[in-house]
Amino acid sequence: MSTNQREERLRNMELARIKTETERIKKKSVDADTEIEALKRKMAKFDEEMMRKIRQDNLRQDNQMHLIF
């Protein structure tokens, strides 16, 4: 095998390694984006639930105040 062929082979191996690593990173990025979106939905649901509980507590307090007076 000539020097040029070896260099070309090493170059191709390095390019393949870089491509594989790039694809792995892209997949991680997609997975992270999916997880972030799921967490955003979970936070929004939690916020809605907390606001609902706060409104219920406020109504309960208002009703108790009306009973007192």
C-alpha positions, 0 to 999 in steps of 0.5 A: 500500500502506498503512502497516499493510499494509507493517508487516504484510508486514514483520512476516510476513517477519521471522516467516518469517525467524525460523521458517527460522532456528529450523528450521535450528538444530533441524536442527543440533541433531538432527545434533549429537545424532546425531553425539554418539551415534555418538561415544559408541558409538565410545568404548564400542567403544574402551573394550571393545577396550582392556579386552580387550587389557588382559585379554589382556596380564594373562593373558599375563603370568600365563602367563609368570610360571607358566613362570618358577616 
